[in-house]
Amino acid sequence: MLRGSGHLIALGGASTWALLDQTGAGVLPGAGSKVGALRIVLTIETGTLAGLAQGAILTVASYQYRVRESRAIEDGLLTRIFCERT
């Protein structure tokens, strides 16, 4: 489904294709908020990345990300992985 799309990601010796979404957002309410956060979400086919768990370190395009949470979406064919940069 995602093969050849997006980025190749690696976890230990396993790898799979993922879509990477990085979105900046204000943390404090109000138009003048200067505090920001980067929301990093990877989307993979469910079951294609053995060893995926909270705290695992993923490599995407030579950057490393720590898994905060992962959950299947909609019909369970895809999994969203919420990450933070290490």
C-alpha positions as CSV (number, residue, x, y, z in Angstrom):
1,M,0.0,0.0,0.0
2,L,2.7,2.5,1.0
3,R,5.6,0.8,-0.8
4,G,7.7,3.3,-2.6
5,S,5.8,6.2,-1.1
6,G,7.1,8.6,1.5
7,H,10.2,7.7,3.5
8,L,11.9,4.4,4.3
9,I,12.1,4.1,8.1
10,A,14.2,1.7,10.1
11,L,13.9,0.1,13.6
12,G,16.9,-2.1,14.4
13,G,17.1,-4.5,11.4
14,A,13.5,-3.9,10.3
15,S,12.4,-1.3,7.8
16,T,9.2,-0.2,6.1
17,W,7.8,2.7,4.1
18,A,6.0,5.6,5.9
19,L,4.3,8.8,5.3
20,L,5.8,11.6,7.4
21,D,3.8,14.5,8.7
22,Q,5.5,17.3,10.6
23,T,3.2,20.1,11.7
24,G,4.1,23.2,13.8
25,A,1.6,24.4,16.4
26,G,1.3,27.0,19.1
27,V,1.3,25.5,22.5
28,L,-0.2,28.5,24.4
29,P,-3.6,29.9,23.4
30,G,-3.9,33.2,21.7
31,A,-2.7,34.9,18.5
32,G,0.5,36.2,20.1
33,S,1.8,32.7,21.2
34,K,5.5,32.4,20.4
35,V,5.9,29.0,22.1
36,G,5.7,26.2,19.5
37,A,5.8,22.5,19.2
38,L,6.5,20.2,16.3
39,R,4.0,17.4,15.9
40,I,5.6,14.4,14.2
41,V,3.4,11.6,12.9
42,L,4.5,8.6,10.8
43,T,1.9,6.5,9.1
44,I,2.8,2.9,8.2
45,E,1.0,-0.3,7.2
46,T,0.0,-2.1,10.4
47,G,2.3,-5.0,11.2
48,T,5.2,-4.0,8.9
49,L,7.6,-2.8,11.6
50,A,8.6,-5.6,14.1
51,G,9.6,-4.3,17.5
52,L,7.5,-1.1,17.4
53,A,6.9,0.0,21.0
54,Q,6.8,3.1,23.1
55,G,10.4,4.5,23.5
56,A,11.8,2.7,20.4
57,I,14.1,4.8,18.3
58,L,13.2,5.1,14.6
59,T,15.5,6.4,11.8
60,V,13.9,8.4,9.1
61,A,16.1,10.1,6.4
62,S,19.1,10.1,8.8
63,Y,17.0,11.7,11.7
64,Q,16.2,9.8,14.8
65,Y,12.8,9.9,16.4
66,R,11.6,8.3,19.7
67,V,8.2,6.7,19.6
68,R,5.7,8.3,22.1
69,E,2.7,6.3,21.1
70,S,1.3,4.2,18.2
71,R,-2.2,3.3,17.4
72,A,-4.1,1.6,14.5
73,I,-6.5,3.9,12.7
74,E,-9.8,3.4,11.0
75,D,-10.1,-0.2,9.8
76,G,-6.7,-1.2,11.3
77,L,-4.8,-1.4,8.0
78,L,-2.7,1.6,8.9
79,T,-0.9,2.6,12.1
80,R,0.0,6.2,13.2
81,I,3.2,6.6,15.2
82,F,3.5,9.8,17.3
83,C,7.2,10.7,17.7
84,E,9.6,13.2,19.1
85,R,13.0,14.1,17.8
86,T,15.9,12.7,19.9
